[in-house]
Amino acid sequence: NNTSIKTRGGGGPNAGDQFYFYNNVIASYGKNEFRRIWGQRQLEDNWRLLDKTTLSADVGTVAEDGTKLNEEGIEERFTLEFYTSSVPTDEAVIDSIVKERDFAYYQLGLVYKEKFRDYDLAEARLQTLLANEPEEKLILPAKYNLYKIYELTESTALEAVKQDIIQNHPDSRYAQILLNPSVATEASNESPEARYVEVYRLVKSQDYETAISKADEYINQFNGEDIVPKFEMLKASAVARLDGFEAYKEALNYVALTYPNNPEGKDAQSRIDNELKMLVNKSLDTTSTLKSKLVLPFSKSEKVAAEELAEELKRALIDLDYRKHSVSVDVYDREKLFVVVHGFTALDRAQGFAELLKVNKDYRIDLENFVISNPNYRKIQIHKNLNEYLDNPQTQ
């Protein structure tokens, strides 16, 4: 109804605009409506339960609406036991939670420092982290970030944390930077930037396993510095080429969740939202008139032989007048690599070139091979489903 329930002045029974329960007519109407809907009910807990026998049942009783009740008839999620029973007691689980908590404090410290420029909160989180005695790999980066905060805020604690790093971590790169600030900007082989270029070149040269190993090494070495997310993205690219779509997805998710406020974290999230949606379909194309490639597979241990064959094929393309075609050596996965001849306008043309290599007296190249359309080659590289392609005659 539209009757006002406001009070005026002291709000007592004689007020100008009366409160609901001070108006006898409205209150009486409300009582009658309650009885009509609910019937005669006692003033007690759980008055809405139709069947009161559920209150005397064993623990785990379920009310009519599906809610679990304890022996007092109270919904379990409103009891202390519901939460204390889920507290872990296993030492391994507790240690894992402690590590996650410490890393969260470290990340919060960096977010407050880099993203929000809230140096008080950044200092508080990093100090809390150090007070928790975290694992060794977080201690030095936390101290160095505290040093940078004190430097920015001109804190009197600057010298103390500087001496702490120099005395307790004398062999670290951070100590060397504090003792000789020019180290931080030197374009030497030891700088993070030089290491990044090293890993980048490994990725470009398709040495993906070494790139992943080196990226992990430098992520640990430069933990706490701005360049770490960049190494993570390089690593994700190498993982994608070596292990395929699912591994790439997992690597991007890690970067997006671990560095959400960094450009690399945002880039990773953008790739998850956009690029992965376009790559997720691994269905192979059955159209045989597409541009194609001739592929000769080798094991990883035969890399030298594969590279020698690639050079021989380059000469054959010139001698046999296939000058618009090209040859590459492509990594497929951790066990296999391909020598690939690109540029054919159809599968039968690629097959014809393979036959020509076999019968030509100057080459006599009769090695295991298969032909594949350009779209399907991209699919098998992304999803590592070569066997699916070879077992399906409709795709060849």
PAZA-401610 format. One record per residue (C-alpha): residue in three letters; x, y, z negated. Coordinates in steps of 0.2 Angstrom, whole numbers. Layout:
N
R / ALA / X / Y / Z
...
***
This chain:
396
R / ASN / 0 / 0 / 0
R / ASN / 5 / 18 / 2
R / THR / 3 / 23 / -17
R / SER / 18 / 32 / -23
R / ILE / 29 / 23 / -36
R / LYS / 39 / 39 / -40
R / THR / 40 / 46 / -58
R / ARG / 42 / 64 / -62
R / GLY / 49 / 72 / -78
R / GLY / 52 / 59 / -91
R / GLY / 44 / 45 / -80
R / GLY / 32 / 40 / -94
R / PRO / 14 / 34 / -93
R / ASN / 7 / 52 / -92
R / ALA / 18 / 58 / -78
R / GLY / 11 / 67 / -63
R / ASP / 16 / 53 / -50
R / GLN / 15 / 37 / -60
R / PHE / 27 / 23 / -59
R / TYR / 19 / 7 / -52
R / PHE / 16 / -2 / -68
R / TYR / 9 / 14 / -77
R / ASN / -6 / 14 / -65
R / ASN / -18 / 1 / -72
R / VAL / -27 / -1 / -55
R / ILE / -12 / -4 / -45
R / ALA / -4 / -16 / -58
R / SER / -20 / -26 / -60
R / TYR / -21 / -28 / -41
R / GLY / -3 / -34 / -41
R / LYS / -6 / -47 / -54
R / ASN / -21 / -54 / -44
R / GLU / -10 / -55 / -28
R / PHE / 3 / -64 / -38
R / ARG / -9 / -77 / -44
R / ARG / -17 / -79 / -27
R / ILE / 0 / -82 / -19
R / TRP / 9 / -92 / -33
R / GLY / -4 / -98 / -45
R / GLN / -2 / -97 / -64
R / ARG / 16 / -97 / -68
R / GLN / 26 / -97 / -85
R / LEU / 39 / -83 / -88
R / GLU / 55 / -93 / -86
R / ASP / 70 / -96 / -75
R / ASN / 67 / -105 / -58
R / TRP / 48 / -100 / -59
R / ARG / 47 / -102 / -40
R / LEU / 50 / -121 / -40
R / LEU / 34 / -130 / -36
R / ASP / 40 / -147 / -44
R / LYS / 48 / -143 / -61
R / THR / 53 / -162 / -63
R / THR / 68 / -157 / -52
R / LEU / 75 / -148 / -67
R / SER / 77 / -164 / -77
R / ALA / 86 / -174 / -63
R / ASP / 104 / -178 / -62
R / VAL / 117 / -166 / -55
R / GLY / 116 / -164 / -37
R / THR / 97 / -163 / -36
R / VAL / 91 / -154 / -20
R / ALA / 77 / -142 / -21
R / GLU / 63 / -141 / -8
R / ASP / 73 / -128 / 2
R / GLY / 88 / -139 / 2
R / THR / 98 / -130 / -11
R / LYS / 109 / -140 / -22
R / LEU / 105 / -138 / -41
R / ASN / 115 / -144 / -57
R / GLU / 106 / -152 / -71
R / GLU / 100 / -136 / -78
R / GLY / 92 / -132 / -62
R / ILE / 104 / -119 / -57
R / GLU / 111 / -117 / -39
R / GLU / 128 / -125 / -39
R / ARG / 137 / -110 / -31
R / PHE / 132 / -99 / -45
R / THR / 141 / -110 / -58
R / LEU / 159 / -109 / -64
R / GLU / 162 / -127 / -61
R / PHE / 158 / -125 / -43
R / TYR / 174 / -114 / -40
R / THR / 185 / -122 / -53
R / SER / 183 / -139 / -46
R / SER / 190 / -133 / -29
R / VAL / 206 / -126 / -37
R / PRO / 220 / -137 / -30
R / THR / 231 / -147 / -42
R / ASP / 242 / -156 / -30
R / GLU / 260 / -148 / -30
R / ALA / 262 / -149 / -11
R / VAL / 246 / -139 / -9
R / ILE / 250 / -126 / -22
R / ASP / 268 / -124 / -15
R / SER / 260 / -121 / 3
R / ILE / 247 / -108 / -5
R / VAL / 262 / -99 / -14
R / LYS / 271 / -98 / 3
R / GLU / 256 / -91 / 12
R / ARG / 253 / -79 / -2
R / ASP / 271 / -72 / -2
R / PHE / 271 / -71 / 17
R / ALA / 254 / -61 / 16
R / TYR / 262 / -49 / 4
R / TYR / 277 / -47 / 15
R / GLN / 266 / -44 / 30
R / LEU / 255 / -31 / 20
R / GLY / 271 / -22 / 15
R / LEU / 276 / -20 / 34
R / VAL / 258 / -15 / 39
R / TYR / 257 / -2 / 26
R / LYS / 275 / 4 / 30
R / GLU / 274 / 4 / 49
R / LYS / 255 / 6 / 54
R / PHE / 248 / 17 / 40
R / ARG / 264 / 25 / 33
R / ASP / 257 / 22 / 16
R / TYR / 274 / 20 / 8
R / ASP / 267 / 19 / -10
R / LEU / 257 / 4 / -6
R / ALA / 271 / -4 / 5
R / GLU / 283 / -2 / -9
R / ALA / 270 / -10 / -21
R / ARG / 267 / -25 / -10
R / LEU / 286 / -28 / -7
R / GLN / 290 / -26 / -25
R / THR / 276 / -39 / -30
R / LEU / 283 / -51 / -17
R / LEU / 301 / -50 / -24
R / ALA / 294 / -52 / -42
R / ASN / 286 / -68 / -36
R / GLU / 303 / -75 / -32
R / PRO / 299 / -80 / -14
R / GLU / 308 / -92 / -2
R / GLU / 326 / -85 / 3
R / LYS / 321 / -80 / 20
R / LEU / 309 / -66 / 14
R / ILE / 320 / -59 / 0
R / LEU / 333 / -49 / 11
R / PRO / 320 / -42 / 24
R / ALA / 309 / -36 / 9
R / LYS / 324 / -28 / 1
R / TYR / 330 / -20 / 17
R / ASN / 312 / -13 / 21
R / LEU / 312 / -6 / 3
R / TYR / 328 / 3 / 7
R / LYS / 320 / 10 / 23
R / ILE / 305 / 16 / 13
R / TYR / 316 / 24 / -1
R / GLU / 326 / 32 / 13
R / LEU / 310 / 40 / 21
R / THR / 303 / 46 / 4
R / GLU / 320 / 51 / -3
R / SER / 318 / 40 / -18
R / THR / 330 / 40 / -32
R / ALA / 329 / 21 / -30
R / LEU / 338 / 21 / -13
R / GLU / 356 / 19 / -20
R / ALA / 351 / 4 / -31
R / VAL / 343 / -6 / -18
R / LYS / 357 / -2 / -6
R / GLN / 370 / -9 / -18
R / ASP / 359 / -24 / -22
R / ILE / 360 / -29 / -3
R / ILE / 378 / -25 / -2
R / GLN / 383 / -35 / -17
R / ASN / 371 / -49 / -17
R / HIS / 370 / -52 / 2
R / PRO / 388 / -46 / 8
R / ASP / 388 / -57 / 23
R / SER / 372 / -52 / 30
R / ARG / 369 / -41 / 45
R / TYR / 359 / -29 / 34
R / ALA / 374 / -27 / 22
R / GLN / 385 / -23 / 38
R / ILE / 372 / -10 / 44
R / LEU / 372 / -1 / 27
R / LEU / 391 / -1 / 26
R / ASN / 393 / 5 / 44
R / PRO / 377 / 13 / 51
R / SER / 384 / 13 / 68
R / VAL / 382 / -6 / 69
R / ALA / 363 / -4 / 70
R / THR / 365 / 6 / 87
R / GLU / 380 / -3 / 94
R / ALA / 376 / -12 / 111
R / SER / 386 / -27 / 106
R / ASN / 383 / -46 / 108
R / GLU / 377 / -46 / 90
R / SER / 363 / -33 / 91
R / PRO / 345 / -39 / 91
R / GLU / 343 / -31 / 108
R / ALA / 357 / -41 / 116
R / ARG / 350 / -57 / 109
R / TYR / 333 / -53 / 116
R / VAL / 341 / -50 / 133
R / GLU / 350 / -67 / 131
R / VAL / 334 / -76 / 128
R / TYR / 325 / -67 / 141
R / ARG / 338 / -72 / 154
R / LEU / 336 / -90 / 148
R / VAL / 317 / -89 / 151
R / LYS / 320 / -82 / 169
R / SER / 332 / -96 / 173
R / GLN / 320 / -109 / 167
R / ASP / 331 / -115 / 153
R / TYR / 315 / -116 / 142
R / GLU / 321 / -128 / 129
R / THR / 336 / -117 / 125
R / ALA / 326 / -101 / 125
R / ILE / 314 / -109 / 112
R / SER / 328 / -114 / 101
R / LYS / 337 / -98 / 102
R / ALA / 321 / -88 / 99
R / ASP / 318 / -98 / 83
R / GLU / 336 / -94 / 78
R / TYR / 335 / -76 / 81
R / ILE / 318 / -75 / 73
R / ASN / 325 / -81 / 57
R / GLN / 341 / -70 / 59
R / PHE / 332 / -54 / 62
R / ASN / 317 / -58 / 50
R / GLY / 309 / -42 / 45
R / GLU / 314 / -31 / 60
R / ASP / 303 / -24 / 74
R / ILE / 311 / -35 / 87
R / VAL / 304 / -52 / 80
R / PRO / 287 / -51 / 88
R / LYS / 296 / -48 / 105
R / PHE / 305 / -64 / 102
R / GLU / 289 / -73 / 98
R / MET / 281 / -68 / 114
R / LEU / 296 / -74 / 124
R / LYS / 295 / -90 / 115
R / ALA / 277 / -91 / 119
R / SER / 281 / -89 / 138
R / ALA / 294 / -103 / 137
R / VAL / 282 / -114 / 128
R / ALA / 269 / -111 / 141
R / ARG / 280 / -116 / 155
R / LEU / 287 / -131 / 146
R / ASP / 272 / -138 / 137
R / GLY / 257 / -131 / 146
R / PHE / 240 / -123 / 142
R / GLU / 236 / -129 / 124
R / ALA / 254 / -126 / 118
R / TYR / 253 / -108 / 125
R / LYS / 236 / -105 / 117
R / GLU / 243 / -110 / 100
R / ALA / 258 / -99 / 102
R / LEU / 248 / -84 / 107
R / ASN / 236 / -87 / 93
R / TYR / 251 / -87 / 81
R / VAL / 257 / -70 / 87
R / ALA / 240 / -62 / 87
R / LEU / 237 / -68 / 69
R / THR / 254 / -64 / 62
R / TYR / 257 / -47 / 70
R / PRO / 240 / -40 / 73
R / ASN / 246 / -22 / 72
R / ASN / 261 / -24 / 83
R / PRO / 260 / -21 / 102
R / GLU / 265 / -39 / 104
R / GLY / 251 / -45 / 93
R / LYS / 239 / -34 / 103
R / ASP / 246 / -41 / 119
R / ALA / 244 / -59 / 113
R / GLN / 226 / -55 / 108
R / SER / 222 / -47 / 125
R / ARG / 229 / -63 / 134
R / ILE / 218 / -74 / 123
R / ASP / 203 / -64 / 127
R / ASN / 207 / -62 / 146
R / GLU / 221 / -73 / 153
R / LEU / 217 / -89 / 144
R / LYS / 199 / -88 / 150
R / MET / 205 / -88 / 168
R / LEU / 217 / -102 / 165
R / VAL / 206 / -114 / 155
R / ASN / 199 / -123 / 170
R / LYS / 210 / -138 / 175
R / SER / 199 / -146 / 188
R / LEU / 209 / -150 / 204
R / ASP / 204 / -143 / 221
R / THR / 199 / -156 / 234
R / THR / 201 / -145 / 249
R / SER / 215 / -151 / 260
R / THR / 217 / -136 / 272
R / LEU / 225 / -125 / 259
R / LYS / 243 / -118 / 259
R / SER / 254 / -132 / 253
R / LYS / 271 / -138 / 246
R / LEU / 282 / -153 / 247
R / VAL / 288 / -159 / 230
R / LEU / 302 / -171 / 226
R / PRO / 302 / -175 / 208
R / PHE / 318 / -179 / 197
R / SER / 321 / -183 / 179
R / LYS / 329 / -169 / 169
R / SER / 345 / -179 / 168
R / GLU / 346 / -178 / 187
R / LYS / 347 / -159 / 187
R / VAL / 363 / -158 / 197
R / ALA / 357 / -170 / 210
R / ALA / 341 / -160 / 211
R / GLU / 351 / -144 / 214
R / GLU / 362 / -152 / 227
R / LEU / 346 / -158 / 236
R / ALA / 339 / -140 / 235
R / GLU / 354 / -133 / 244
R / GLU / 353 / -147 / 257
R / LEU / 335 / -143 / 260
R / LYS / 339 / -124 / 263
R / ARG / 351 / -129 / 277
R / ALA / 338 / -141 / 284
R / LEU / 325 / -127 / 285
R / ILE / 337 / -116 / 295
R / ASP / 342 / -131 / 307
R / LEU / 325 / -137 / 309
R / ASP / 318 / -120 / 312
R / TYR / 307 / -118 / 296
R / ARG / 315 / -102 / 293
R / LYS / 299 / -94 / 284
R / HIS / 299 / -108 / 271
R / SER / 309 / -108 / 255
R / VAL / 316 / -120 / 242
R / SER / 316 / -119 / 223
R / VAL / 320 / -131 / 208
R / ASP / 305 / -129 / 196
R / VAL / 304 / -136 / 178
R / TYR / 289 / -147 / 176
R / ASP / 290 / -152 / 157
R / ARG / 303 / -158 / 145
R / GLU / 307 / -174 / 155
R / LYS / 304 / -169 / 173
R / LEU / 309 / -156 / 186
R / PHE / 304 / -153 / 204
R / VAL / 313 / -149 / 220
R / VAL / 299 / -139 / 230
R / VAL / 298 / -134 / 248
R / HIS / 286 / -119 / 249
R / GLY / 277 / -111 / 264
R / PHE / 267 / -125 / 273
R / THR / 250 / -120 / 280
R / ALA / 242 / -137 / 276
R / LEU / 245 / -153 / 268
R / ASP / 248 / -163 / 284
R / ARG / 261 / -150 / 289
R / ALA / 270 / -153 / 273
R / GLN / 269 / -172 / 276
R / GLY / 276 / -170 / 293
R / PHE / 291 / -161 / 287
R / ALA / 294 / -175 / 274
R / GLU / 293 / -187 / 289
R / LEU / 305 / -176 / 299
R / LEU / 318 / -176 / 285
R / LYS / 317 / -195 / 284
R / VAL / 320 / -198 / 303
R / ASN / 332 / -184 / 307
R / LYS / 350 / -191 / 309
R / ASP / 358 / -176 / 301
R / TYR / 348 / -178 / 285
R / ARG / 340 / -195 / 282
R / ILE / 332 / -189 / 266
R / ASP / 320 / -203 / 261
R / LEU / 316 / -199 / 242
R / GLU / 300 / -200 / 232
R / ASN / 289 / -186 / 236
R / PHE / 271 / -179 / 236
R / VAL / 262 / -165 / 245
R / ILE / 251 / -153 / 235
R / SER / 241 / -137 / 239
R / ASN / 247 / -121 / 231
R / PRO / 231 / -120 / 219
R / ASN / 234 / -138 / 213
R / TYR / 252 / -135 / 210
R / ARG / 248 / -120 / 199
R / LYS / 235 / -131 / 190
R / ILE / 247 / -145 / 186
R / GLN / 260 / -133 / 180
R / ILE / 248 / -125 / 169
R / HIS / 240 / -140 / 162
R / LYS / 253 / -153 / 165
R / ASN / 241 / -165 / 173
R / LEU / 252 / -172 / 187
R / ASN / 246 / -190 / 184
R / GLU / 228 / -185 / 186
R / TYR / 233 / -177 / 203
R / LEU / 243 / -192 / 209
R / ASP / 229 / -204 / 204
R / ASN / 215 / -195 / 213
R / PRO / 216 / -198 / 232
R / GLN / 203 / -184 / 235
R / THR / 215 / -171 / 230
R / GLN / 229 / -177 / 243
***
